Amino acid sequence: MTIRELSQVEINRIAAGEVIERPASAVKELVENAIDAGATAIEVIAESGGLSLIRVSDDGIGMDEADLALCVRRHATSKLPSGDLMAIRTLGFRGEALPSLGSVGTLSIVTRPRALTRGHEIEVRGGETSPVRPAAARPGTCVEVRDLFAATPARLKFMKSERAENAAISDVVKRLALACPHVGFALTVGERASLQLARAADGDENAVRARLARIMGREFGEDAEPVHLERDGLALTGYAGRPTLNRPDASLQYVFVNGRPVKDRLLFSAIRGAYVDVVPRGRFPLAVLFLTVRVEDVDVNVHPAKAEVRFREASLVRALVVSALHDALRCAGAMAARPTGALTPASAAAPEPLQYRAPLRTWPQSPYRSTYPQPMTEPGAGFEETALAFDTEDASQSSANGATHEARDSEDANYERLGMARAQVHNTYILSETPDGVILIDQHAAHERIVYEKLKAALLGGRIARQLLLIPEIVEMPEDDAALVAEHAETVAGSGLALESFGPGAIIVREVPALLGHCDLQTLVRDLAHELKDSANTVEARLHAICATMACHGSVRAGRPMRLDEMNALLREMETTPNAAQCNHGRPTYVELSRGDLERLFERR
């Protein structure tokens, strides 16, 4: 077989296969060029999913005749003046996009520098370039791509539906719009103007929030918590969504490195790790994060699409992201789950939307002052165990040592954010009354979070109190599971649980954390084996997973009667516990109904 040198057209088509995977890739490259050119307004038009037409217009610096002739030649770029690939400060730098587009479709460029009175145009069709010729043009550049992939029809077979391609184009524009709030964007898909974003002036937080709301949704724009942390030459800013706002996919997680939109597994993993305790498994939080790194500490030349990066200190980057998100969520406090539409009476034709209520903060709250009526009913009195993780004696200071509800009412006492318990429903849910409505609390989920946070705090301080079992408990389980638990016994011991192998297929439990009190050790150890199989490999992740499992088994169970003072003690502890609105698995611990919600339920308004 004879070796031959590929033609320039063939080289460009091969490059196009790497750079231009679909119409959205072409839009990304062209919009990035416009941003690099200093544009303050960018308009994108796409027809037939971008296959028949893509037009990107900007008001940037434009190009003169000489630059226009060079820009369609492969590896010709103005963005590497020093030739140093480790000092890239622009979105584009390879010089491959325009010649690649010209090799697989029809490319035309009309441009004019602001200092000149007339512009020029050039066309590339099937890899053949026309001479540069004069043209009437506004300041800036307009790039058109028609009949994308017409020169490579096999690629058309791999395109998705027009709707899917339009969605991909929209996502690309949204990512770049989030990265550049100082640039105005207009996107028209087909015959519909799908996105209009005004440019934000420097320091205009309201305009930035408005753009967030337009792209991420109103709730995110209103409620997202600011993120800001600098450490070890790294800086992270942006916005973190509250745990109650989550989705079944990660499509609303936007990450930027030095202003570049990326889809980096390390950063997405860090987001997942930061929310692991507060978002249900299989759900994804919303976030917009901007990471600033020294240019020499990040490699953006990993792939022609420039969507992947490689960090010199990956562990520092991950730790920064996790810490920053933890800080933001801690400052955000807890937020009650919102009532669903299923609570709206069927006869209500167009009910008013439920109003946003300020979140519960985990630092001292402004107390309510109110008098409460007598309890509707007295809960069952069969709850006599004293091994609860919350302290009814501490809570009793605000309730006259837990004596009676009547004493508190007569004194017109101050009450906290979660109100006062009135009854236990189905021995599972606590009904609490507040001055502005009612709250339903899942007693197991709420207590599980409290125990988990106490275990984590004790673990962090290296002071988990242990309780020696008078009679050690033997747990029988499959031999493989028993061997796995025995193998990690030393790691598990860090969480206060002393386990040893007791022959094939058996584990003996000698000590447990004192916080757990009485719990089902048989189920706990078996669940622990399952957790050790699925947990991350880091010791910290394993310990937190172990603590979560122990908290689940050491908490007040659903179906367990509680006294009124115990219920109020639980509420008081929730008010001072981080992430109290979600259990360890991310499920809500309480639901709040305002007076307005109740009135709408009964059609009183």
Backbone torsions as a table, in degrees:
resi	resn	phi	psi	omega
1	MET	NA	129.7	-175.9
2	THR	-84.8	133.7	176.5
3	ILE	-82.7	132.4	176.3
4	ARG	-129.5	155.3	178.6
5	GLU	-83.8	133.2	-179.8
6	LEU	-69.2	146.2	176.0
7	SER	-73.8	163.0	179.5
8	GLN	-62.1	-36.7	178.3
9	VAL	-63.3	-44.1	179.1
10	GLU	-64.9	-39.5	177.5
11	ILE	-61.1	-44.1	-179.8
12	ASN	-65.2	-35.9	179.7
13	ARG	-70.5	-35.3	175.3
14	ILE	-64.8	-43.4	178.0
15	ALA	-62.7	-37.5	179.4
16	ALA	-61.2	-33.9	178.5
17	GLY	-64.8	-25.2	178.7
18	GLU	-88.4	-39.2	-173.2
19	VAL	-89.6	-43.4	-175.3
20	ILE	-108.1	86.3	-178.6
21	GLU	-79.1	-33.2	-177.4
22	ARG	-157.8	173.1	-179.3
23	PRO	-54.3	-36.9	179.8
24	ALA	-60.5	-33.0	178.1
25	SER	-65.2	-39.2	177.8
26	ALA	-64.6	-43.1	178.0
27	VAL	-60.3	-44.1	180.0
28	LYS	-57.4	-49.1	-177.4
29	GLU	-63.0	-42.0	-176.8
30	LEU	-71.2	-39.6	178.6
31	VAL	-68.9	-38.5	176.2
32	GLU	-61.0	-40.3	176.3
33	ASN	-60.1	-41.4	-179.8
34	ALA	-64.7	-41.3	178.5
35	ILE	-65.1	-43.5	177.9
36	ASP	-61.7	-26.9	179.9
37	ALA	-82.4	6.2	176.6
38	GLY	80.5	24.1	-178.7
39	ALA	-66.7	146.3	172.2
40	THR	-111.5	-7.8	176.5
41	ALA	-146.0	128.7	-177.8
42	ILE	-131.0	131.8	177.3
43	GLU	-117.9	130.8	179.5
44	VAL	-120.5	129.3	176.7
45	ILE	-125.6	131.2	179.0
46	ALA	-134.1	137.1	177.2
47	GLU	-125.7	144.7	180.0
48	SER	54.4	46.4	179.4
49	GLY	67.7	18.3	-180.0
50	GLY	89.3	-4.2	-177.1
51	LEU	-79.5	-36.0	179.7
52	SER	-88.1	-34.0	-179.4
53	LEU	-155.0	134.6	166.0
54	ILE	-131.4	124.9	177.2
55	ARG	-128.7	125.9	178.2
56	VAL	-123.8	117.7	-179.4
57	SER	-116.2	143.2	179.3
58	ASP	-143.8	168.2	177.4
59	ASP	-111.1	35.0	-178.0
60	GLY	-76.7	-160.3	-171.4
61	ILE	-74.1	-17.3	179.8
62	GLY	71.6	-178.9	-179.1
63	MET	-133.2	146.4	173.2
64	ASP	-84.8	-177.5	-174.2
65	GLU	-61.2	-41.6	-177.6
66	ALA	-67.5	-45.0	-179.8
67	ASP	-65.5	-35.6	179.6
68	LEU	-63.1	-39.2	179.0
69	ALA	-66.9	-33.4	-178.4
70	LEU	-80.5	-29.4	-170.1
71	CYS	-64.5	-22.1	-178.7
72	VAL	-95.5	5.0	175.0
73	ARG	-92.8	142.0	-173.8
74	ARG	-65.9	138.3	178.5
75	HIS	61.8	31.4	171.3
76	ALA	-108.0	120.6	-175.4
77	THR	-150.3	151.9	176.3
78	SER	-98.7	5.2	-167.9
79	LYS	-102.3	4.5	174.8
80	LEU	-127.7	65.2	-175.5
81	PRO	-61.7	-30.7	-179.0
82	SER	-98.0	-11.1	-178.2
83	GLY	76.1	10.2	-177.3
84	ASP	-92.3	110.2	-179.3
85	LEU	-73.0	-9.5	176.5
86	MET	-99.8	13.7	178.0
87	ALA	-133.6	49.3	-176.9
88	ILE	-88.6	122.9	-178.4
89	ARG	-121.4	13.3	177.7
90	THR	-122.8	165.9	179.9
91	LEU	-74.4	-41.3	176.7
92	GLY	-102.6	157.9	177.4
93	PHE	-166.3	-9.8	-173.4
94	ARG	-85.8	-27.0	-177.2
95	GLY	70.3	31.6	-176.8
96	GLU	-110.8	-23.3	-169.0
97	ALA	-63.5	-52.5	-174.7
98	LEU	-64.6	-49.9	177.1
99	PRO	-62.8	-31.9	177.7
100	SER	-65.3	-43.3	178.8
101	LEU	-64.0	-39.4	179.2
102	GLY	-67.8	-21.4	-178.9
103	SER	-86.0	-18.7	-177.9
104	VAL	-116.1	0.0	179.0
105	GLY	-158.7	-162.3	176.9
106	THR	-107.6	118.7	-175.9
107	LEU	-112.1	129.6	173.4
108	SER	-132.3	140.0	-177.5
109	ILE	-130.1	127.9	173.8
110	VAL	-120.5	127.4	-173.3
111	THR	-147.1	155.0	177.4
112	ARG	-154.3	123.5	173.2
113	PRO	-68.6	149.0	-177.0
114	ARG	-62.1	-28.2	-177.3
115	ALA	-77.9	-13.1	-177.8
116	LEU	-102.3	157.7	-178.4
117	THR	-93.4	-15.4	177.8
118	ARG	-136.8	158.7	-177.9
119	GLY	-109.9	-171.2	179.6
120	HIS	-140.8	162.1	178.1
121	GLU	-139.7	156.4	177.9
122	ILE	-145.4	154.1	-179.3
123	GLU	-135.5	139.6	175.1
124	VAL	-124.3	119.1	-177.9
125	ARG	-126.1	116.4	179.9
126	GLY	59.5	30.5	179.1
127	GLY	90.1	-7.5	-180.0
128	GLU	-96.3	127.4	-174.4
129	THR	-102.5	132.3	177.6
130	SER	-82.9	162.9	173.4
131	PRO	-66.8	154.3	174.0
132	VAL	-71.8	134.9	-179.5
133	ARG	-136.4	153.7	179.1
134	PRO	-63.3	151.0	179.3
135	ALA	-157.5	149.5	173.4
136	ALA	-73.8	132.8	-177.0
137	ALA	-157.8	151.6	171.4
138	ARG	-82.5	161.8	176.2
139	PRO	-59.2	134.8	-177.7
140	GLY	117.8	-156.8	-175.7
141	THR	-140.3	140.6	173.0
142	CYS	-124.9	120.5	-179.5
143	VAL	-113.9	128.1	177.4
144	GLU	-118.4	135.7	172.6
145	VAL	-123.5	119.9	179.0
146	ARG	-115.8	150.3	175.6
147	ASP	52.8	53.6	-179.7
148	LEU	-60.8	134.3	-179.6
149	PHE	69.5	14.6	176.1
150	ALA	-63.7	-31.1	179.7
151	ALA	-81.5	-11.4	177.7
152	THR	-131.9	70.7	-173.5
153	PRO	-60.1	-23.7	178.3
154	ALA	-61.9	-31.3	-179.7
155	ARG	-66.7	-29.2	-178.9
156	LEU	-62.1	-27.4	-179.8
157	LYS	-65.5	-21.7	-176.1
158	PHE	-96.3	0.5	177.5
159	MET	-74.5	147.6	177.2
160	LYS	-86.5	-171.6	-178.6
161	SER	-65.1	161.2	179.0
162	GLU	-58.1	-38.6	179.9
163	ARG	-64.1	-41.8	-179.8
164	ALA	-67.0	-39.8	178.6
165	GLU	-67.2	-38.7	176.4
166	ASN	-61.8	-41.0	179.0
167	ALA	-63.5	-39.5	178.7
168	ALA	-65.2	-40.2	176.8
169	ILE	-62.7	-44.5	179.2
170	SER	-60.5	-40.9	-179.8
171	ASP	-64.3	-40.7	178.8
172	VAL	-61.3	-46.8	-178.9
173	VAL	-64.7	-39.2	179.2
174	LYS	-63.7	-41.9	178.6
175	ARG	-59.8	-46.3	-179.0
176	LEU	-70.2	-31.7	177.2
177	ALA	-67.4	-37.6	175.8
178	LEU	-66.9	-35.3	-179.1
179	ALA	-70.7	-25.8	-173.1
180	CYS	-130.6	74.2	179.8
181	PRO	-65.2	-17.5	179.1
182	HIS	-80.0	0.2	179.8
183	VAL	-114.1	133.7	174.0
184	GLY	-83.0	143.7	-177.6
185	PHE	-129.2	142.9	171.7
186	ALA	-135.5	127.5	-179.5
187	LEU	-124.3	126.4	175.3
188	THR	-120.9	121.6	179.7
189	VAL	-114.7	118.2	-174.5
190	GLY	67.0	-124.4	178.5
191	GLU	-105.1	10.8	-174.2
192	ARG	-116.7	127.8	174.1
193	ALA	-78.4	104.9	-171.4
194	SER	-93.8	-14.4	-176.6
195	LEU	-152.8	127.3	175.2
196	GLN	-134.3	113.5	-176.1
197	LEU	-127.0	116.8	177.3
198	ALA	-74.5	150.2	179.5
199	ARG	-72.4	147.0	179.7
200	ALA	-101.3	133.6	175.9
201	ALA	-71.0	156.4	179.1
202	ASP	-57.8	129.3	177.8
203	GLY	81.2	3.3	-179.5
204	ASP	-85.8	89.5	-177.3
205	GLU	-64.9	-35.1	-179.9
206	ASN	-63.3	-41.1	179.3
207	ALA	-67.1	-37.4	177.2
208	VAL	-64.0	-44.2	178.3
209	ARG	-61.9	-38.7	179.1
210	ALA	-63.5	-38.4	177.8
211	ARG	-68.2	-40.6	176.3
212	LEU	-59.0	-44.8	-179.3
213	ALA	-64.1	-37.4	-179.2
214	ARG	-66.8	-36.1	-175.8
215	ILE	-93.5	-41.1	-173.6
216	MET	-97.0	-14.1	-176.5
217	GLY	110.9	152.0	-175.3
218	ARG	-59.9	-43.0	-177.2
219	GLU	-61.4	-40.6	179.0
220	PHE	-66.1	-44.1	180.0
221	GLY	-59.5	-35.2	-178.1
222	GLU	-83.4	-38.5	-167.4
223	ASP	-107.3	-11.6	-175.4
224	ALA	-60.0	140.3	-179.0
225	GLU	-91.4	133.9	176.6
226	PRO	-63.0	144.0	177.9
227	VAL	-118.5	131.3	176.7
228	HIS	-157.1	121.3	177.1
229	LEU	-156.7	134.4	176.4
230	GLU	-124.3	135.9	-178.4
231	ARG	-166.9	137.0	173.2
232	ASP	53.3	41.2	178.6
233	GLY	77.6	6.9	178.5
234	LEU	-113.6	150.6	176.3
235	ALA	-139.5	135.3	178.2
236	LEU	-125.9	124.5	174.2
237	THR	-128.0	174.8	177.6
238	GLY	135.2	-151.2	-175.0
239	TYR	-141.5	138.4	179.3
240	ALA	-117.5	130.3	178.1
241	GLY	-75.1	151.1	176.6
242	ARG	-68.7	151.5	-178.0
243	PRO	-58.0	-29.1	-178.5
244	THR	-69.8	-15.0	178.6
245	LEU	-104.4	100.1	-177.6
246	ASN	-142.5	167.1	-174.4
247	ARG	-133.6	165.6	178.6
248	PRO	-79.7	-1.7	177.6
249	ASP	-144.3	173.8	-176.1
250	ALA	-97.6	24.0	-175.2
251	SER	-67.9	-19.5	178.0
252	LEU	-108.4	34.6	168.4
253	GLN	-111.3	111.3	-177.4
254	TYR	-114.4	126.8	-177.6
255	VAL	-127.1	136.5	-177.9
256	PHE	-130.4	137.2	177.5
257	VAL	-118.8	115.5	-175.5
258	ASN	51.7	41.1	178.6
259	GLY	82.6	-2.2	-177.1
260	ARG	-97.7	124.7	174.6
261	PRO	-66.1	129.1	-179.9
262	VAL	-133.0	160.8	172.3
263	LYS	-122.7	78.7	-171.7
264	ASP	-102.6	126.8	-177.0
265	ARG	-63.8	-35.5	179.2
266	LEU	-61.6	-45.4	-177.7
267	LEU	-70.4	-40.5	177.4
268	PHE	-65.4	-35.4	176.6
269	SER	-65.2	-37.9	178.5
270	ALA	-65.3	-39.9	176.9
271	ILE	-62.6	-45.2	179.3
272	ARG	-61.1	-40.7	179.9
273	GLY	-66.7	-36.1	-179.3
274	ALA	-68.6	-30.8	-176.8
275	TYR	-100.3	4.3	-169.1
276	VAL	-58.9	-32.2	-176.7
277	ASP	-85.2	-11.9	-169.8
278	VAL	-124.1	-6.5	178.2
279	VAL	-118.8	132.8	-177.9
280	PRO	-58.6	149.3	177.4
281	ARG	-59.8	135.3	-177.9
282	GLY	88.8	-2.5	176.1
283	ARG	-112.9	156.3	-174.1
284	PHE	-128.7	131.7	178.0
285	PRO	-74.2	168.8	176.9
286	LEU	-101.8	139.4	-179.1
287	ALA	-158.6	145.9	171.1
288	VAL	-129.5	111.2	-172.1
289	LEU	-126.5	137.9	179.1
290	PHE	-119.6	113.4	179.9
291	LEU	-102.4	128.4	177.1
292	THR	-111.0	123.0	-176.5
293	VAL	-129.6	148.2	172.4
294	ARG	-58.1	135.0	-172.9
295	VAL	-58.8	-29.0	-180.0
296	GLU	-77.4	-9.1	-178.9
297	ASP	-100.1	6.0	179.0
298	VAL	-140.6	137.1	179.1
299	ASP	-106.7	112.2	178.4
300	VAL	-96.3	0.0	-177.6
301	ASN	-95.6	44.8	-177.3
302	VAL	-87.3	-38.0	-175.5
303	HIS	-144.7	147.0	-179.7
304	PRO	-55.5	-30.5	-179.9
305	ALA	-73.3	-13.8	175.8
306	LYS	61.3	24.0	178.9
307	ALA	-92.8	-10.8	179.7
308	GLU	-113.6	148.2	176.9
309	VAL	-133.5	164.2	176.9
310	ARG	-133.1	127.6	-176.4
311	PHE	-96.9	144.5	176.3
312	ARG	-70.3	-37.8	179.1
313	GLU	-120.5	76.7	-174.9
314	ALA	-63.3	-38.0	-178.1
315	SER	-65.7	-36.8	177.7
316	LEU	-66.3	-39.6	179.3
317	VAL	-63.7	-46.4	-179.1
318	ARG	-63.3	-43.0	179.8
319	ALA	-62.9	-38.6	178.8
320	LEU	-63.1	-45.7	-178.6
321	VAL	-63.3	-46.3	-179.6
322	VAL	-62.5	-45.4	-179.4
323	SER	-63.4	-44.2	-178.3
324	ALA	-63.4	-41.8	179.2
325	LEU	-69.3	-39.0	175.9
326	HIS	-59.3	-43.8	179.4
327	ASP	-62.4	-43.4	-179.3
328	ALA	-64.0	-43.3	-179.4
329	LEU	-68.3	-34.4	178.5
330	ARG	-67.0	-40.8	178.0
331	CYS	-68.6	-31.3	-178.9
332	ALA	-67.7	-27.4	-176.1
333	GLY	73.5	-160.6	-177.5
334	ALA	-103.1	153.6	179.6
335	MET	-136.2	129.4	-177.6
336	ALA	-67.7	149.8	172.8
337	ALA	-63.8	143.2	-178.3
338	ARG	-87.4	143.2	176.0
339	PRO	-60.0	143.5	-179.1
340	THR	-88.5	169.8	179.9
341	GLY	-63.8	-19.3	-178.8
342	ALA	-65.0	-17.4	-179.4
343	LEU	-82.6	-9.6	-176.4
344	THR	-80.3	130.7	179.4
345	PRO	-59.0	141.9	-178.5
346	ALA	-62.9	-29.4	-177.1
347	SER	-76.8	-11.8	180.0
348	ALA	-80.0	111.1	-173.1
349	ALA	-67.0	-48.4	-177.1
350	ALA	-143.1	77.6	-176.8
351	PRO	-66.0	151.2	176.2
352	GLU	-67.5	144.9	177.0
353	PRO	-65.5	144.4	178.3
354	LEU	-63.7	135.5	-176.2
355	GLN	-81.8	146.0	176.9
356	TYR	-66.8	136.3	177.3
357	ARG	-116.0	143.8	-177.1
358	ALA	-58.2	140.7	-177.2
359	PRO	-71.2	154.7	173.1
360	LEU	-72.1	125.4	178.7
361	ARG	-93.5	152.6	-176.9
362	THR	-96.5	5.5	170.6
363	TRP	-103.5	174.8	-174.0
364	PRO	-53.5	129.4	-175.8
365	GLN	-94.2	162.6	171.0
366	SER	-73.5	116.1	-172.5
367	PRO	-70.4	150.2	172.1
368	TYR	-85.7	150.3	173.2
369	ARG	-121.8	119.8	-176.5
370	SER	-164.2	157.8	171.7
371	THR	-105.1	140.3	-175.4
372	TYR	-113.0	148.5	174.4
373	PRO	-73.3	177.1	178.7
374	GLN	-67.3	154.3	177.6
375	PRO	-59.2	147.5	178.4
376	MET	-66.6	-37.7	-179.6
377	THR	-157.5	154.0	177.7
378	GLU	-90.8	124.2	-179.7
379	PRO	-62.8	166.4	179.8
380	GLY	-57.2	147.1	-175.8
381	ALA	-101.0	14.9	-175.9
382	GLY	-85.1	5.8	-175.1
383	PHE	-95.4	86.6	-172.8
384	GLU	-106.0	-8.5	-178.0
385	GLU	-65.0	149.1	-177.4
386	THR	-112.9	9.4	-173.5
387	ALA	-92.4	34.8	178.1
388	LEU	-79.5	150.3	178.9
389	ALA	-78.2	-18.0	175.9
390	PHE	-96.2	153.7	-171.4
391	ASP	-104.9	107.4	-178.6
392	THR	-68.1	-24.3	178.8
393	GLU	-69.6	-40.8	179.0
394	ASP	-63.8	-44.0	-178.0
395	ALA	-67.7	-22.2	-174.0
396	SER	-72.0	-13.1	179.3
397	GLN	-62.4	-34.4	177.4
398	SER	-86.3	0.0	-178.0
399	SER	-131.7	32.2	177.8
400	ALA	53.5	51.4	-179.9
401	ASN	59.2	30.4	175.5
402	GLY	69.2	20.3	-173.9
403	ALA	-66.8	-66.8	-180.0
404	THR	-151.7	161.5	177.4
405	HIS	-71.8	-31.0	-175.3
406	GLU	-62.3	-37.5	-178.2
407	ALA	-63.7	-41.0	-179.5
408	ARG	-65.9	-41.9	-178.6
409	ASP	-63.3	-41.1	-176.5
410	SER	-68.0	-24.9	179.9
411	GLU	-90.8	-1.6	-178.7
412	ASP	51.8	51.8	-171.8
413	ALA	-70.1	162.6	174.3
414	ASN	-81.1	137.9	-179.3
415	TYR	-122.1	154.1	-176.1
416	GLU	-88.7	-175.0	-169.9
417	ARG	-61.5	-35.4	-176.5
418	LEU	-89.2	8.9	173.1
419	GLY	70.5	-156.2	-177.5
420	MET	-122.7	139.1	-179.5
421	ALA	-66.8	138.4	178.1
422	ARG	-114.0	-32.6	-176.9
423	ALA	-165.9	164.7	172.9
424	GLN	-111.7	129.0	-176.1
425	VAL	-105.2	124.6	179.8
426	HIS	54.7	28.2	-179.6
427	ASN	52.2	27.0	-176.0
428	THR	-135.0	-36.9	-175.1
429	TYR	-117.2	140.1	177.5
430	ILE	-99.0	128.7	176.0
431	LEU	-98.4	118.4	-178.2
432	SER	-117.9	142.5	179.0
433	GLU	-107.1	133.6	175.0
434	THR	-118.6	165.8	178.1
435	PRO	-59.7	-22.2	-174.9
436	ASP	-111.3	4.4	-179.0
437	GLY	162.8	-148.1	178.9
438	VAL	-134.3	157.2	178.1
439	ILE	-130.7	135.8	173.4
440	LEU	-107.2	125.1	-176.8
441	ILE	-115.7	132.0	172.2
442	ASP	-81.7	108.7	-171.2
443	GLN	-61.9	-39.0	-179.3
444	HIS	-69.3	-47.3	-178.9
445	ALA	-61.5	-42.3	-178.5
446	ALA	-66.4	-45.6	-178.9
447	HIS	-69.0	-31.9	177.6
448	GLU	-60.7	-43.4	178.3
449	ARG	-64.1	-41.6	-179.2
450	ILE	-61.6	-48.4	-179.7
451	VAL	-62.6	-42.4	-179.0
452	TYR	-61.5	-45.8	-179.7
453	GLU	-65.3	-35.4	177.2
454	LYS	-68.4	-40.1	177.3
455	LEU	-64.1	-41.7	179.0
456	LYS	-64.1	-42.7	179.8
457	ALA	-63.9	-41.5	178.2
458	ALA	-66.6	-37.9	178.7
459	LEU	-63.8	-42.4	179.9
460	LEU	-64.5	-37.7	-179.8
461	GLY	-85.8	-1.0	179.7
462	GLY	63.4	33.7	-175.1
463	ARG	-137.3	46.5	176.1
464	ILE	-73.3	117.8	178.8
465	ALA	-72.4	135.1	-178.0
466	ARG	-112.4	154.1	176.9
467	GLN	-122.8	119.8	179.3
468	LEU	-75.9	127.8	179.1
469	LEU	-75.9	128.5	178.2
470	LEU	-61.0	-40.9	175.7
471	ILE	-122.3	105.8	179.4
472	PRO	-55.6	147.7	-177.5
473	GLU	-103.9	134.2	179.2
474	ILE	-102.9	127.8	-178.5
475	VAL	-113.6	119.2	176.1
476	GLU	-91.9	138.1	-176.7
477	MET	-158.0	168.4	177.5
478	PRO	-54.1	146.1	-174.9
479	GLU	-57.8	-40.8	-179.9
480	ASP	-62.9	-41.9	179.1
481	ASP	-66.5	-41.9	179.5
482	ALA	-63.2	-40.0	178.5
483	ALA	-65.3	-37.6	179.3
484	LEU	-66.0	-43.7	179.1
485	VAL	-64.4	-42.6	179.4
486	ALA	-64.5	-35.9	179.4
487	GLU	-63.4	-34.0	-177.9
488	HIS	-103.2	19.4	-176.9
489	ALA	-59.1	-37.7	-178.5
490	GLU	-66.8	-40.9	177.0
491	THR	-64.8	-44.7	-179.6
492	VAL	-62.3	-33.2	-179.8
493	ALA	-60.4	-26.9	178.4
494	GLY	-64.6	-19.6	178.2
495	SER	-96.1	6.7	175.8
496	GLY	93.2	7.3	-179.0
497	LEU	-109.1	113.3	-177.7
498	ALA	-94.9	112.2	-177.8
499	LEU	-122.9	148.1	175.7
500	GLU	-141.7	153.9	174.2
501	SER	-69.4	140.5	179.9
502	PHE	-128.9	52.2	-177.6
503	GLY	87.7	173.0	-179.8
504	PRO	-60.2	129.1	175.5
505	GLY	74.4	24.4	179.0
506	ALA	-150.6	145.6	176.8
507	ILE	-129.7	137.5	176.8
508	ILE	-107.7	133.0	-179.6
509	VAL	-102.7	120.5	-177.6
510	ARG	-107.2	-31.2	179.8
511	GLU	-139.3	150.0	176.1
512	VAL	-133.6	157.0	173.9
513	PRO	-60.8	136.8	-178.3
514	ALA	-62.3	-26.3	-179.9
515	LEU	-62.2	-27.1	-174.1
516	LEU	-74.2	-29.1	-175.5
517	GLY	61.9	-139.8	179.1
518	HIS	-85.3	125.7	177.4
519	CYS	-148.6	168.6	-178.7
520	ASP	-80.6	93.3	-176.6
521	LEU	-68.7	-31.0	178.9
522	GLN	-59.1	-52.1	-179.9
523	THR	-68.1	-37.7	-179.9
524	LEU	-58.3	-48.7	-177.3
525	VAL	-67.9	-37.8	178.6
526	ARG	-66.2	-41.7	177.1
527	ASP	-66.5	-32.3	179.0
528	LEU	-63.0	-39.5	177.6
529	ALA	-61.4	-41.4	178.4
530	HIS	-64.9	-39.9	-179.8
531	GLU	-65.2	-38.0	-179.6
532	LEU	-66.4	-26.7	177.6
533	LYS	-72.0	-37.0	-170.5
534	ASP	-99.2	-12.1	-172.9
535	SER	-71.8	162.7	173.6
536	ALA	-64.9	166.1	-173.7
537	ASN	-81.0	-17.3	-177.3
538	THR	-71.7	147.7	180.0
539	VAL	-61.9	-41.8	-178.9
540	GLU	-61.0	-44.2	-179.7
541	ALA	-64.4	-39.8	179.1
542	ARG	-64.6	-43.6	-178.8
543	LEU	-63.5	-42.1	179.2
544	HIS	-65.7	-39.0	177.1
545	ALA	-64.0	-38.8	178.3
546	ILE	-65.0	-43.9	179.1
547	CYS	-62.0	-39.5	178.9
548	ALA	-63.5	-42.2	178.8
549	THR	-64.3	-43.8	179.6
550	MET	-65.5	-38.6	179.7
551	ALA	-62.9	-38.2	179.8
552	CYS	-62.3	-40.9	-177.5
553	HIS	-83.9	-17.2	-177.6
554	GLY	-102.5	15.8	-176.8
555	SER	-105.8	164.3	175.9
556	VAL	-57.5	128.6	-175.6
557	ARG	-86.2	153.9	170.0
558	ALA	-62.6	140.9	-178.5
559	GLY	89.9	3.7	-178.4
560	ARG	-100.4	121.2	-179.5
561	PRO	-64.0	146.9	178.6
562	MET	-131.8	145.0	174.1
563	ARG	-76.6	161.6	-178.0
564	LEU	-62.1	-41.3	-179.2
565	ASP	-68.0	-32.4	176.9
566	GLU	-67.9	-40.3	178.3
567	MET	-62.8	-44.8	178.9
568	ASN	-66.0	-35.5	176.2
569	ALA	-62.8	-39.0	177.8
570	LEU	-63.1	-43.2	179.4
571	LEU	-62.0	-42.5	-178.9
572	ARG	-63.9	-37.9	178.5
573	GLU	-69.8	-35.2	177.2
574	MET	-59.5	-36.7	-176.1
575	GLU	-68.6	-17.6	-179.8
576	THR	-115.9	11.0	-178.5
577	THR	-103.3	130.4	177.0
578	PRO	-61.1	145.4	175.3
579	ASN	58.2	32.5	-173.4
580	ALA	-69.4	-12.1	-178.5
581	ALA	-79.4	-12.3	178.7
582	GLN	-130.8	146.8	173.5
583	CYS	-79.5	-178.2	-177.2
584	ASN	-61.8	-22.4	-178.8
585	HIS	-96.0	4.5	177.5
586	GLY	89.3	-0.8	179.4
587	ARG	-79.1	152.8	-179.2
588	PRO	-66.7	144.3	176.9
589	THR	-96.0	-22.9	178.4
590	TYR	-152.3	156.6	178.1
591	VAL	-126.0	133.6	-176.9
592	GLU	-111.1	132.7	174.9
593	LEU	-118.7	120.9	178.0
594	SER	-78.2	171.3	175.5
595	ARG	-60.4	-37.0	178.1
596	GLY	-62.8	-40.0	177.2
597	ASP	-61.4	-43.6	-179.5
598	LEU	-65.1	-40.3	179.7
599	GLU	-65.4	-35.8	177.8
600	ARG	-69.8	-36.0	178.2
601	LEU	-59.8	-37.7	-178.0
602	PHE	-100.6	15.5	175.1
603	GLU	55.2	39.6	176.0
604	ARG	-91.3	-4.4	175.8
605	ARG	-145.6	NA	NA
